Amino acid sequence: MQRRRIKQTTSFEERLAEHGRALRQKAKSLPPGIEREQTIRKARQAETGAQISEWLSTPGLPAPE
């Protein structure tokens, strides 16, 4: 059985950042409560992940010791 391969048109960082923006938009439409807070947390995690991934892929980053 072969796996489906999908050619991504945007970078991983861009997809994570877009996911974070979409979650923030969703959170704005939710009433205050647990679900809204969880959605905001997921948005923050996606945005942070995008920033970390971008930082790690920058040239000139020193190698870990």
VOGU-577360 format. One record per atom (N, C-alpha, C): residue number from 1; x, y, z. Coordinates in Angstrom, 1 decimal, m for minus. Layout:
<nodes>
<node i="NUM" x="X" y="Y" z="Z"/>
...
</nodes>
This chain:
<nodes>
<node i="1" x="0.8" y="m1.2" z="0.0"/>
<node i="1" x="0.0" y="0.0" z="0.0"/>
<node i="1" x="0.9" y="1.2" z="0.0"/>
<node i="2" x="0.6" y="2.1" z="m0.9"/>
<node i="2" x="1.4" y="3.4" z="m1.0"/>
<node i="2" x="0.7" y="4.5" z="m0.3"/>
<node i="3" x="1.6" y="5.3" z="0.3"/>
<node i="3" x="1.0" y="6.5" z="1.0"/>
<node i="3" x="0.8" y="7.6" z="0.0"/>
<node i="4" x="m0.1" y="8.4" z="0.3"/>
<node i="4" x="m0.4" y="9.6" z="m0.6"/>
<node i="4" x="0.7" y="10.7" z="m0.3"/>
<node i="5" x="1.3" y="11.2" z="m1.3"/>
<node i="5" x="2.3" y="12.3" z="m1.1"/>
<node i="5" x="1.6" y="13.6" z="m1.5"/>
<node i="6" x="1.8" y="14.6" z="m0.7"/>
<node i="6" x="1.2" y="15.9" z="m1.0"/>
<node i="6" x="2.4" y="16.9" z="m1.2"/>
<node i="7" x="2.4" y="17.6" z="m2.3"/>
<node i="7" x="3.5" y="18.6" z="m2.4"/>
<node i="7" x="2.9" y="19.9" z="m1.8"/>
<node i="8" x="3.6" y="20.4" z="m0.8"/>
<node i="8" x="3.2" y="21.6" z="m0.1"/>
<node i="8" x="3.6" y="22.8" z="m0.9"/>
<node i="9" x="2.7" y="23.8" z="m1.0"/>
<node i="9" x="3.0" y="25.0" z="m1.7"/>
<node i="9" x="3.5" y="26.1" z="m0.8"/>
<node i="10" x="3.3" y="26.0" z="0.5"/>
<node i="10" x="3.8" y="27.0" z="1.4"/>
<node i="10" x="4.7" y="26.3" z="2.4"/>
<node i="11" x="5.5" y="27.1" z="3.1"/>
<node i="11" x="6.5" y="26.5" z="4.0"/>
<node i="11" x="5.7" y="26.1" z="5.3"/>
<node i="12" x="6.4" y="25.3" z="6.1"/>
<node i="12" x="5.8" y="24.8" z="7.3"/>
<node i="12" x="5.5" y="26.0" z="8.3"/>
<node i="13" x="6.5" y="26.9" z="8.3"/>
<node i="13" x="6.3" y="28.1" z="9.2"/>
<node i="13" x="5.0" y="28.9" z="8.8"/>
<node i="14" x="4.9" y="29.1" z="7.5"/>
<node i="14" x="3.7" y="29.8" z="7.0"/>
<node i="14" x="2.4" y="29.1" z="7.3"/>
<node i="15" x="2.4" y="27.8" z="7.2"/>
<node i="15" x="1.2" y="27.0" z="7.5"/>
<node i="15" x="0.9" y="27.1" z="9.0"/>
<node i="16" x="1.9" y="27.0" z="9.8"/>
<node i="16" x="1.7" y="27.1" z="11.3"/>
<node i="16" x="1.1" y="28.5" z="11.7"/>
<node i="17" x="1.7" y="29.5" z="11.1"/>
<node i="17" x="1.3" y="30.9" z="11.4"/>
<node i="17" x="m0.1" y="31.1" z="10.9"/>
<node i="18" x="m0.5" y="30.6" z="9.8"/>
<node i="18" x="m1.9" y="30.7" z="9.3"/>
<node i="18" x="m2.8" y="29.9" z="10.2"/>
<node i="19" x="m2.4" y="28.8" z="10.6"/>
<node i="19" x="m3.3" y="28.0" z="11.5"/>
<node i="19" x="m3.5" y="28.8" z="12.8"/>
<node i="20" x="m2.5" y="29.4" z="13.3"/>
<node i="20" x="m2.6" y="30.3" z="14.5"/>
<node i="20" x="m3.5" y="31.4" z="14.3"/>
<node i="21" x="m3.4" y="32.1" z="13.1"/>
<node i="21" x="m4.4" y="33.2" z="12.8"/>
<node i="21" x="m5.8" y="32.7" z="12.7"/>
<node i="22" x="m6.0" y="31.6" z="12.1"/>
<node i="22" x="m7.4" y="31.0" z="12.0"/>
<node i="22" x="m7.9" y="30.7" z="13.4"/>
<node i="23" x="m7.1" y="30.1" z="14.2"/>
<node i="23" x="m7.6" y="29.8" z="15.6"/>
<node i="23" x="m7.9" y="31.1" z="16.4"/>
<node i="24" x="m7.1" y="32.1" z="16.2"/>
<node i="24" x="m7.4" y="33.4" z="16.9"/>
<node i="24" x="m8.8" y="34.0" z="16.4"/>
<node i="25" x="m9.0" y="33.9" z="15.1"/>
<node i="25" x="m10.3" y="34.3" z="14.6"/>
<node i="25" x="m11.5" y="33.5" z="15.2"/>
<node i="26" x="m11.3" y="32.2" z="15.3"/>
<node i="26" x="m12.3" y="31.4" z="15.8"/>
<node i="26" x="m12.5" y="31.7" z="17.3"/>
<node i="27" x="m11.5" y="32.0" z="18.0"/>
<node i="27" x="m11.6" y="32.4" z="19.4"/>
<node i="27" x="m12.4" y="33.7" z="19.6"/>
<node i="28" x="m12.2" y="34.6" z="18.7"/>
<node i="28" x="m12.9" y="35.9" z="18.8"/>
<node i="28" x="m14.5" y="35.7" z="18.7"/>
<node i="29" x="m14.9" y="34.6" z="18.0"/>
<node i="29" x="m16.3" y="34.4" z="17.9"/>
<node i="29" x="m16.9" y="33.5" z="19.0"/>
<node i="30" x="m16.0" y="33.0" z="19.8"/>
<node i="30" x="m16.5" y="32.1" z="21.0"/>
<node i="30" x="m16.8" y="33.0" z="22.2"/>
<node i="31" x="m17.8" y="32.6" z="23.0"/>
<node i="31" x="m18.0" y="33.3" z="24.2"/>
<node i="31" x="m16.9" y="33.0" z="25.2"/>
<node i="32" x="m16.7" y="33.9" z="26.2"/>
<node i="32" x="m15.7" y="33.7" z="27.2"/>
<node i="32" x="m15.9" y="32.3" z="27.9"/>
<node i="33" x="m14.9" y="31.6" z="28.1"/>
<node i="33" x="m15.0" y="30.3" z="28.8"/>
<node i="33" x="m13.8" y="29.4" z="28.5"/>
<node i="34" x="m14.0" y="28.2" z="28.8"/>
<node i="34" x="m12.9" y="27.2" z="28.7"/>
<node i="34" x="m12.5" y="26.9" z="27.2"/>
<node i="35" x="m13.5" y="26.8" z="26.4"/>
<node i="35" x="m13.2" y="26.5" z="25.0"/>
<node i="35" x="m12.5" y="27.6" z="24.3"/>
<node i="36" x="m12.9" y="28.9" z="24.6"/>
<node i="36" x="m12.2" y="30.0" z="24.1"/>
<node i="36" x="m10.7" y="30.1" z="24.6"/>
<node i="37" x="m10.5" y="29.8" z="25.8"/>
<node i="37" x="m9.1" y="29.8" z="26.4"/>
<node i="37" x="m8.3" y="28.7" z="25.8"/>
<node i="38" x="m8.9" y="27.6" z="25.5"/>
<node i="38" x="m8.1" y="26.5" z="24.9"/>
<node i="38" x="m7.8" y="26.8" z="23.5"/>
<node i="39" x="m8.7" y="27.5" z="22.8"/>
<node i="39" x="m8.4" y="27.9" z="21.4"/>
<node i="39" x="m7.3" y="28.9" z="21.3"/>
<node i="40" x="m7.3" y="29.8" z="22.2"/>
<node i="40" x="m6.3" y="30.9" z="22.3"/>
<node i="40" x="m4.9" y="30.2" z="22.6"/>
<node i="41" x="m4.9" y="29.2" z="23.5"/>
<node i="41" x="m3.7" y="28.5" z="23.8"/>
<node i="41" x="m3.1" y="27.8" z="22.6"/>
<node i="42" x="m4.0" y="27.1" z="21.9"/>
<node i="42" x="m3.6" y="26.4" z="20.7"/>
<node i="42" x="m3.0" y="27.4" z="19.6"/>
<node i="43" x="m3.7" y="28.6" z="19.5"/>
<node i="43" x="m3.2" y="29.6" z="18.6"/>
<node i="43" x="m1.8" y="30.1" z="19.0"/>
<node i="44" x="m1.6" y="30.3" z="20.2"/>
<node i="44" x="m0.3" y="30.8" z="20.7"/>
<node i="44" x="0.8" y="29.7" z="20.5"/>
<node i="45" x="0.4" y="28.4" z="20.7"/>
<node i="45" x="1.4" y="27.3" z="20.5"/>
<node i="45" x="1.8" y="27.2" z="19.0"/>
<node i="46" x="0.8" y="27.4" z="18.1"/>
<node i="46" x="1.1" y="27.3" z="16.7"/>
<node i="46" x="2.0" y="28.5" z="16.2"/>
<node i="47" x="1.7" y="29.7" z="16.7"/>
<node i="47" x="2.5" y="30.9" z="16.4"/>
<node i="47" x="3.9" y="30.7" z="16.9"/>
<node i="48" x="4.0" y="30.2" z="18.2"/>
<node i="48" x="5.3" y="30.0" z="18.8"/>
<node i="48" x="6.1" y="29.0" z="18.0"/>
<node i="49" x="5.4" y="27.9" z="17.6"/>
<node i="49" x="6.1" y="26.8" z="16.9"/>
<node i="49" x="6.6" y="27.4" z="15.5"/>
<node i="50" x="5.9" y="28.2" z="14.9"/>
<node i="50" x="6.3" y="28.8" z="13.6"/>
<node i="50" x="7.5" y="29.7" z="13.8"/>
<node i="51" x="7.5" y="30.5" z="14.9"/>
<node i="51" x="8.7" y="31.3" z="15.2"/>
<node i="51" x="9.9" y="30.5" z="15.5"/>
<node i="52" x="9.8" y="29.4" z="16.3"/>
<node i="52" x="10.9" y="28.6" z="16.7"/>
<node i="52" x="11.4" y="27.9" z="15.4"/>
<node i="53" x="10.6" y="27.3" z="14.6"/>
<node i="53" x="11.0" y="26.6" z="13.4"/>
<node i="53" x="11.7" y="27.6" z="12.5"/>
<node i="54" x="11.2" y="28.8" z="12.3"/>
<node i="54" x="11.9" y="29.8" z="11.5"/>
<node i="54" x="13.3" y="30.1" z="12.1"/>
<node i="55" x="13.4" y="30.3" z="13.4"/>
<node i="55" x="14.6" y="30.6" z="14.1"/>
<node i="55" x="15.6" y="29.5" z="13.9"/>
<node i="56" x="15.2" y="28.2" z="14.0"/>
<node i="56" x="16.1" y="27.1" z="13.8"/>
<node i="56" x="16.6" y="26.9" z="12.4"/>
<node i="57" x="15.8" y="27.4" z="11.4"/>
<node i="57" x="16.3" y="27.2" z="10.1"/>
<node i="57" x="17.1" y="28.4" z="9.5"/>
<node i="58" x="17.4" y="29.4" z="10.4"/>
<node i="58" x="18.1" y="30.5" z="9.9"/>
<node i="58" x="19.6" y="30.1" z="9.7"/>
<node i="59" x="20.2" y="30.6" z="8.6"/>
<node i="59" x="21.6" y="30.3" z="8.5"/>
<node i="59" x="22.5" y="31.0" z="9.5"/>
<node i="60" x="23.6" y="30.4" z="9.8"/>
<node i="60" x="24.5" y="31.0" z="10.8"/>
<node i="60" x="24.2" y="30.7" z="12.2"/>
<node i="61" x="23.2" y="29.9" z="12.4"/>
<node i="61" x="22.8" y="29.5" z="13.8"/>
<node i="61" x="24.0" y="28.6" z="14.4"/>
<node i="62" x="24.5" y="28.9" z="15.5"/>
<node i="62" x="25.6" y="28.1" z="16.1"/>
<node i="62" x="25.1" y="26.7" z="16.4"/>
<node i="63" x="26.0" y="25.7" z="16.2"/>
<node i="63" x="25.7" y="24.3" z="16.5"/>
<node i="63" x="25.7" y="24.1" z="18.0"/>
<node i="64" x="24.8" y="23.3" z="18.5"/>
<node i="64" x="24.8" y="23.0" z="19.9"/>
<node i="64" x="26.1" y="22.3" z="20.4"/>
<node i="65" x="26.5" y="22.6" z="21.6"/>
<node i="65" x="27.7" y="22.0" z="22.1"/>
<node i="65" x="27.5" y="20.7" z="22.8"/>
</nodes>
